[in-house]
Amino acid sequence: MTQRVELATVMDRLAVDGLVTDYAVAVDDGDWTAYRGLFSTDGRADYRSAGGIEGDAAEVAGWLAESLTLFSMRQHLIVNRRVRFEVLEHDTGDTAQLQADYINPMRFAGSDTATTAPDFVCGGRYAFAFLRTGDGWRLRRVVVEEKWRRTAGPRAAVAPD
């Protein structure tokens, strides 16, 4: 591999990684215009494993905007990012796949204001598919695979030994 190809690959990795971060920030901040702008024209998202919908970016943004009003605070932490670049139409690096784990603490709106601790936490894995477009890298598909969730509730007292 030449230095030019290696540099291009590093730049693509940084761009794809930045897009995942922009995705998390858009969802957490409720910036649905930014969210829609992250997707290619044929981009889709699938939140069915978390009780949501599957659809194009605009449809899913509308659903997220409505359903996430339940939470006054949300914070995506997307970690363990594994990226793979692929070939489209005989050019290298036109598409990419990224798999990453997530943990998402949230706070229900109207919750006790004496604490800022989250009272709903979920975790799982994202599968992101990217496409290089004339405007740069865009999300072609986001699939959420929720693996667990926990809500704050009364804890059973532990008997002393």
N, C-alpha and C positions, 0 to 999 in steps of 0.2 A: 504494500500500500504506500502511495506517495504521501508526502507531508500535506499536500493540498487536499487530498481525499480524507486524510485523518483529521485535518482541521475542519473540513466541511461536516464530517460526522460528529465531531465535538459540538460544533455550532448547532446542528440539528438536535442533538441530545438536549442541549440547553434550551432550545426553543420549545421542544415538546414538554420538557420538565416545567418550563415557565407557564405553558398552557394549562397544565394540570393545577398549578398553583392559582392561576387566574380563575379557573373553574371553581375551586374551593372558595376563594374570596368572593366571587360573584354570588354563589349560593348563600354563604354566611352573611353577606351584607344585603342580600335581597336586591341585587342589581340585575334585574331581568333583561335589560337592554344589553348589558355586557355579556350576560349568559348566552343570549341568542347569537351575539356576535362571535362567540368562540367556535361555533359550528359551521361546517360546510353547508352549502345550499341543500344538500340531501341528508344533513345530519339528523340523527335520531338518538333518543335516550330511553332507557328501560329501567324503571324503578319498581317493577312489579314485585320483586322479591321482598321489598320493604313496604308493601301494601299500596304502591302507587300505580302509575300508568306507564304505557309505552307509547311513544309518538314522536312527531317531529319536534325540533327544538322550540318552536313557538308554542305549540300545544303543551309541552311539558313545562315550559317556563310559566305559563298561565296556571297550570295545576300546582306547581311549586309555590308560586306567589300566594295562592289561596291557602294551601295546606300548611305552609310554614308560618302563617300568622299565629298558629298555636304556640309558637316559641318566641320568647322575647330575646333569647340569646342562643346562638349556634356557632360552633367552631369545628370545622373539619380539620382533621390531622391526617394527611395522606402520606404514608410511609412505605418503605421497602419497595421502591419503584424499580421495576424490571422492564426495560425497553428493548424492542427488537425492530429493526428497520427491514423493510421488504421491498420487493420489486413490483413495479406496475408498468406495463407496456415497455418492457426491456430497459428501463432506466432504474438505476439503484436509488434507493432512498426516497421514493415517492410516497410510500405509506409507512406507517409505524404502528406497532401494538405496544401498549404499556399496561402492565398488571400491577396493581398496588393495593396494599391493605389500608383500611381506614378505621379510625375511631372518631365518633361524632358526639361529643357532649353537648346537650342543649338544656335550656331552662324554659319550663312552661310559662307562658304569659299569665300574669295574675298570681304567680306563686308568692309565697312568703317573701317579703322584701328584706327580712332580717339577715338573709344570707344570699350570696351570689352563686352558691354551689349548684352545679347542674342537677336536675332531678329526672333526666332522661338521657341515657347513653346507649348508643348502638355501635356496632362494628361489623366489618365484613371486608369484602374485596371489590375493587373496581376493575373492570376491563375497559380500557380506552382504545379506540381505533382512530388513527389520525390520517389525514390526507394533505399532501403539499398542494397548495393552490397558488394562484397568481398573487394572492394577498398574504401568503405565508402558510404556516401549518394551521389546520383547523381540525376540530373534532368531527369525526364522521359518525362515531357511535360511542355511547357511554352505557355500560351495563353495570348495575349495582347488584351485588350478591350479598344481601344482609345475612350475617351468620348468627348474630345474637343481639339482644336488646335488654336493657334493665331500666326499671323505673324505681325511683326512691320510694320506699315504703317502710312501714314499721318493721324493725328488726326484732326477732325473738330474743328474749333475754337469755343470756348464757348463765347456767347455774355454776356457782363457784365450786372449785374442787374440794 
